Amino acid sequence: MRTRMRMLLLGAVALLAAACGSTPQAIPFQLPADNRLPPGAAVLTPGPSERGDQSCNPTASLRPGAQPQPGAMPAGSTMATIVADGKLRVGVDQNQTQFGYRNPATGQIEGFDIDIAREIARDLFGDPDRIELHPTESADRSQVLIDNKVDMVTQTFSATCARRKQIQFSTTYLLADQRLLVTKTSGIHSAADLAGKKVCGVYRSTTLDAVFALPQHPTVIGMVNWLDCLTALQQGEVDAASTDAPILVGLKLQDPNLELVGDAMDTDAFAVGIQQQATDFVRFVNGVLQRLRTDGTWQRLYDRWLSGVGPSPGPPPARYSD
């Protein structure tokens, strides 16, 4: 049985690596046969850096024009096609508390990212409920856009130059510092304490870069989603998880024995992912985000979902490339 489980794990990781393209190299044979890590978990070695490409300004996006009225999109536009379809298809997470998670009481996917999508649907249709949510693994966020499975992605999606070669991004709607999540009895107080430790991250996350760059050389364990990291941390299979602080706060809310430690390791800029050719839709979405910044909606959403992260920093200012 143990041999069969290892073969299944190897197959799952091989398929995942093939689908992810530039995922750091998985070397699952380093995991002990009796480990309790979730299926798809693997020890990682550094791959192409998600943040390393500095050939552009990753947070600069297309300037919005005059916003059309809901339901009255310009003929032939991407927005008109979406309205004609009757729904906005959105790639989201269902495992990130506060951003996109399935509420056990209602069965509905809720969170900050979901409400951002609902506001975009509001300005498209005049109805925020005209959305079709597609739960998507973090590693597949760009691919579902390339394959036209969704119209956009709102899923703690960091804008980078490497990703901009395949898809478009809106202006930034949230900035987040990368931190560490550990148990209160771990003895880990900062990144300097990670030598010889096991640190959990999610495949294709930009936050893997900062962990691989540490001089202390921790072992990096790749997971499919952040709930898997939470489980591994609770079971003592990893010593820390590292990603953007708002995501870690969502994990901490599920276990009072966890705490965030250390200084910021890097910063990510969350934006809406959009298909490469849909420049008109990028401008439209940027118009919606500008409304959220100025009419108080952004602050209302922050207060509802992210107040546990800390005092509101206010919405990030828009930066435009033209």
Buried (B, 14 or more C-beta within 10 A) or exposed (E): EEEEEBEEBBEBBEEBBEBBEEBBEBEBEEBEEEBEBBEBBBBBEEBEBBBEBEEBEBBBBBBBEEBBEBEEBEEEBBBBEBBEEEBBBBBBBBBBBBBBBBEEEEEEBBBBBBBBBBBBBBBBBEEBEBBBBBBBBBBBBBBBBEEEBBBBBBBBBBBBBBBBEBBBBBBBBBBBBBBBBBBEEBEBEEBEBBEEBBBBBBBBBBBBBBBBEBEEEBBBBBBBBBBBBBBBBBEEBBBBBBBBBBBBBBBBEEBEEBBBBBEEBBBBBBBBBBBBEBEBBBBBBBBBBBBBBEEEBBBEBBEEBBEEBEEEEEBBEBBBEE
